[in-house]
């Protein structure tokens, strides 16, 4: 159904362009529809056409940056996001998107700077605080990461990303002063009792919390469920990661995050 709706949208915008070939709105919408369908090269072409008519188009340039990032062209995407922010410095989503692209480029200090601007511009935006926490964790600044995740949850107590990030760090931080197995277990158990129970990443967090609490049989059973789920979802990289976790747990070794793991981040 979604695929059919996407194809219908493309036909609709293409028809609109036959009537008004220079319509930047229709061309931008067509590019967005292509991007949703995974037709990235065609999306990029449409966004460039928008910009050829209006180089100051924020939506056209932002969409171009997003398409380039989806295409794996991280440096080019960063350059386009920076151009967006040169036009509109207070564009919250622009700073957030640039920060995430900088994370992809492993420019963590620069990413943190962008996320901090996002938080300043929109203090009540939980996703921005979650992104800031993620960047701090990747830089192994565990205390700052925990602080930001707690702030995100004060804004949005049901934010799954913030809950899983906080629980993961409380269970796996290499420095024991930041670990709290009981709290990690309480958070991850709540998550696992929701629809997130079908998410193998959440099961990994729960297994890590069980291990930190010294409950290795439950940790092993949980990670095995995660492996089965990841395999059934054709997520081979995740299944392999969980298999390596299983070996540690079977040796009664807790999981530890060195700030490099892309999961659950």
Order of alpha helices (4+ residues) and beta strands (2+ residues): alpha-alpha-alpha-alpha-alpha-alpha-alpha-alpha-alpha-alpha-alpha-alpha-alpha-alpha
